[in-house]
Amino acid sequence: VAVIITFSRAGFLSLATILGVFAWTMSRRPERGWAYAALTLGVAALPLLPGNYLTRLSTITNIEADATGSAQERYAQQVAAVHYVLAHPIVGAGLGMNILAINETGLSPAWMNIHNVYLQYATDLGLPGLILFLLIFLGSIKSAHLVQRRSATSPQSRELFYLATGIKTSLLSFAISAFFSPVAYQFQFYYIAGLAVAVKAVAEAAPRPPEPAGQT
């Protein structure tokens, strides 16, 4: 409801990612009936959307249609950020200095943080900083996916499976919303990444189920 009320484009894409990953994961589980029910309810609720909501979403791909000008401003920001990164690929502007950096290019008049986590890191810390962030991010997804896969067929690890699934889904949702949000140094990603590390540690510390008779 909050995503619709705020007309947030990034929120819509994040929600769509969550629902899509959830449906895909549950479609291969005995509980897949819940996933189908949730999708059915979502489709049934489409006629209840505000009349101009779809118009707002259309500005994701057609930025010139945004009457508020925010899409155009953010696009100009990202163009300026790319120019800056190409000019300073190794050493960035410094932690939190992306506002000054993109204004230095003369391509973006808006005094605000870049609404793109990846470009925030690249502008502030250079490509080495962006690569380091991506390694942490991919490592977090790998940890959650490993636990999810190992616990998928074990009834004793059902709760661990759902926890790992939720963490992985949250990380994938962040990967999408990060293209539209200036939250590089906020707690959102690092909180979930910490949970990914923790769930892997819990899974590794848990006792292994006994091997079937006749196997070593």
VEXDREN-2710 file (C-alpha; in Angstrom, 1 decimal):
% VEXDREN-2710
k/r/px/py/pz
1/VAL/0.0/0.0/0.0
2/ALA/2.8/2.4/0.9
3/VAL/4.5/1.8/-2.5
4/ILE/1.3/2.8/-4.3
5/ILE/0.5/5.8/-2.0
6/THR/3.9/7.3/-2.5
7/PHE/3.9/6.6/-6.3
8/SER/7.5/5.4/-5.8
9/ARG/8.9/3.9/-9.0
10/ALA/11.8/2.3/-7.3
11/GLY/9.4/0.9/-4.7
12/PHE/7.3/-0.6/-7.4
13/LEU/10.3/-2.3/-9.1
14/SER/11.5/-3.6/-5.7
15/LEU/8.1/-5.0/-4.9
16/ALA/7.8/-6.6/-8.3
17/THR/11.2/-8.2/-7.7
18/ILE/10.2/-9.6/-4.3
19/LEU/7.0/-11.0/-5.7
20/GLY/8.7/-12.5/-8.7
21/VAL/11.5/-14.1/-6.7
22/PHE/9.0/-15.4/-4.1
23/ALA/6.8/-16.9/-6.8
24/TRP/9.7/-18.6/-8.6
25/THR/11.1/-20.0/-5.3
26/MET/7.7/-21.3/-4.1
27/SER/6.7/-22.7/-7.4
28/ARG/9.1/-25.6/-6.8
29/ARG/7.9/-26.1/-3.2
30/PRO/5.0/-28.1/-1.8
31/GLU/3.6/-24.9/-0.5
32/ARG/3.4/-23.3/-3.9
33/GLY/-0.4/-22.9/-3.6
34/TRP/0.3/-19.9/-1.4
35/ALA/2.4/-18.3/-4.1
36/TYR/-0.3/-18.8/-6.7
37/ALA/-2.9/-17.4/-4.3
38/ALA/-0.7/-14.3/-3.7
39/LEU/-0.2/-13.7/-7.5
40/THR/-4.0/-14.1/-8.1
41/LEU/-4.7/-11.5/-5.4
42/GLY/-2.2/-9.2/-6.9
43/VAL/-3.7/-9.4/-10.4
44/ALA/-7.2/-9.0/-9.0
45/ALA/-6.1/-5.8/-7.2
46/LEU/-4.9/-4.1/-10.4
47/PRO/-8.2/-2.4/-11.2
48/LEU/-8.0/-0.8/-7.8
49/LEU/-4.9/1.2/-8.6
50/PRO/-5.2/5.0/-8.9
51/GLY/-5.9/6.2/-12.4
52/ASN/-2.6/8.0/-12.8
53/TYR/-0.4/5.4/-11.2
54/LEU/0.4/3.6/-14.4
55/THR/1.2/6.9/-16.0
56/ARG/3.7/7.5/-13.2
57/LEU/5.2/4.1/-13.8
58/SER/5.5/4.7/-17.5
59/THR/8.1/7.4/-16.7
60/ILE/10.5/4.6/-15.8
61/THR/11.2/4.1/-19.5
62/ASN/9.9/7.4/-20.8
63/ILE/11.5/10.0/-18.6
64/GLU/10.3/13.0/-20.7
65/ALA/6.7/12.1/-19.7
66/ASP/7.5/12.9/-16.0
67/ALA/5.6/16.2/-15.4
68/THR/7.4/16.7/-12.1
69/GLY/10.9/16.8/-13.7
70/SER/12.4/14.4/-11.2
71/ALA/13.1/11.7/-13.8
72/GLN/14.9/14.2/-16.0
73/GLU/17.0/15.5/-13.0
74/ARG/18.0/12.0/-12.0
75/TYR/18.9/11.1/-15.5
76/ALA/21.1/14.2/-15.8
77/GLN/22.7/13.2/-12.5
78/GLN/23.6/9.8/-13.7
79/VAL/25.0/11.1/-17.0
80/ALA/27.2/13.5/-15.0
81/ALA/28.3/10.7/-12.7
82/VAL/29.3/8.5/-15.6
83/HIS/31.4/11.4/-17.1
84/TYR/33.1/12.0/-13.7
85/VAL/33.9/8.3/-13.2
86/LEU/35.3/8.0/-16.7
87/ALA/37.6/11.0/-15.9
88/HIS/38.5/9.7/-12.5
89/PRO/38.3/5.9/-12.7
90/ILE/40.9/5.0/-10.0
91/VAL/40.6/7.7/-7.3
92/GLY/37.1/9.1/-6.7
93/ALA/35.9/12.4/-5.3
94/GLY/36.0/11.1/-1.7
95/LEU/33.5/9.6/0.7
96/GLY/30.2/11.4/0.3
97/MET/31.5/14.0/-2.2
98/ASN/29.5/12.9/-5.2
99/ILE/27.3/16.0/-4.9
100/LEU/30.2/18.2/-5.5
101/ALA/31.7/15.9/-8.1
102/ILE/28.7/15.8/-10.4
103/ASN/28.2/19.6/-10.1
104/GLU/31.9/20.0/-11.1
105/THR/31.1/18.4/-14.5
106/GLY/28.5/21.1/-15.2
107/LEU/26.1/18.5/-16.5
108/SER/23.8/18.4/-13.5
109/PRO/22.5/21.5/-11.7
110/ALA/20.8/19.6/-8.9
111/TRP/22.5/19.7/-5.5
112/MET/21.6/16.2/-4.3
113/ASN/23.1/12.8/-3.9
114/ILE/23.2/10.6/-7.0
115/HIS/20.1/8.4/-7.0
116/ASN/22.1/5.3/-7.9
117/VAL/24.1/3.3/-5.3
118/TYR/26.5/1.9/-7.9
119/LEU/27.3/5.3/-9.3
120/GLN/27.6/6.8/-5.7
121/TYR/30.4/4.3/-4.9
122/ALA/32.1/4.7/-8.3
123/THR/32.0/8.5/-8.0
124/ASP/33.1/8.7/-4.4
125/LEU/35.6/5.8/-4.2
126/GLY/36.5/5.1/-7.9
127/LEU/36.1/1.8/-9.7
128/PRO/38.1/-0.1/-7.0
129/GLY/35.6/1.0/-4.4
130/LEU/32.7/-0.1/-6.6
131/ILE/34.3/-3.4/-7.3
132/LEU/34.8/-4.0/-3.5
133/PHE/31.2/-3.2/-2.9
134/LEU/30.1/-5.6/-5.6
135/LEU/32.3/-8.4/-4.1
136/ILE/30.7/-7.9/-0.7
137/PHE/27.2/-7.9/-2.3
138/LEU/27.8/-11.0/-4.4
139/GLY/29.4/-12.8/-1.5
140/SER/26.3/-12.0/0.6
141/ILE/23.9/-13.4/-2.1
142/LYS/26.2/-16.5/-2.4
143/SER/26.0/-17.1/1.4
144/ALA/22.2/-16.9/1.5
145/HIS/21.8/-19.0/-1.7
146/LEU/24.1/-21.7/-0.3
147/VAL/22.1/-22.0/2.9
148/GLN/18.8/-21.9/0.9
149/ARG/19.9/-24.7/-1.4
150/ARG/21.3/-26.9/1.4
151/SER/18.3/-26.6/3.6
152/ALA/15.6/-26.9/0.8
153/THR/15.1/-30.6/1.2
154/SER/15.6/-31.0/4.9
155/PRO/12.4/-30.8/7.0
156/GLN/14.5/-30.1/10.1
157/SER/15.9/-27.0/8.3
158/ARG/12.6/-25.6/7.2
159/GLU/12.9/-22.4/9.2
160/LEU/16.5/-21.9/8.1
161/PHE/15.4/-22.3/4.5
162/TYR/12.8/-19.6/4.8
163/LEU/15.2/-17.3/6.6
164/ALA/17.8/-17.7/3.8
165/THR/15.1/-17.3/1.2
166/GLY/14.0/-14.0/2.8
167/ILE/17.5/-12.7/3.0
168/LYS/18.3/-13.6/-0.6
169/THR/15.1/-12.1/-1.8
170/SER/15.8/-8.9/0.1
171/LEU/19.3/-8.7/-1.4
172/LEU/18.0/-9.1/-5.0
173/SER/15.3/-6.5/-4.3
174/PHE/18.0/-4.1/-3.1
175/ALA/20.0/-4.8/-6.2
176/ILE/17.2/-3.4/-8.3
177/SER/16.2/-0.5/-6.0
178/ALA/19.9/0.5/-5.8
179/PHE/19.7/1.8/-9.3
180/PHE/17.2/4.5/-8.1
181/SER/18.2/5.3/-4.5
182/PRO/20.9/7.4/-2.9
183/VAL/21.4/4.9/0.0
184/ALA/25.0/3.8/-0.5
185/TYR/26.0/4.5/3.1
186/GLN/22.7/3.8/4.8
187/PHE/22.1/0.7/6.9
188/GLN/19.8/-1.1/4.5
189/PHE/22.3/-3.2/2.6
190/TYR/24.7/-3.8/5.4
191/TYR/22.0/-5.0/7.7
192/ILE/20.9/-7.6/5.2
193/ALA/24.4/-8.5/4.3
194/GLY/25.1/-9.1/8.0
195/LEU/22.1/-11.4/8.2
196/ALA/23.5/-13.3/5.2
197/VAL/26.8/-13.9/7.0
198/ALA/24.9/-14.9/10.2
199/VAL/22.6/-17.4/8.5
200/LYS/25.6/-19.1/6.9
201/ALA/27.3/-19.3/10.3
202/VAL/24.2/-20.8/11.8
203/ALA/23.8/-23.3/9.0
204/GLU/27.5/-24.4/9.4
205/ALA/27.2/-24.7/13.1
206/ALA/24.0/-26.8/13.0
207/PRO/24.3/-30.6/13.3
208/ARG/24.2/-32.4/10.0
209/PRO/21.3/-34.9/9.5
210/PRO/22.4/-38.5/9.8
211/GLU/23.5/-40.3/6.6
212/PRO/21.0/-42.9/5.3
213/ALA/21.9/-46.5/6.3
214/GLY/24.5/-48.1/4.0
215/GLN/26.2/-44.8/3.1
216/THR/29.4/-43.3/4.5
END
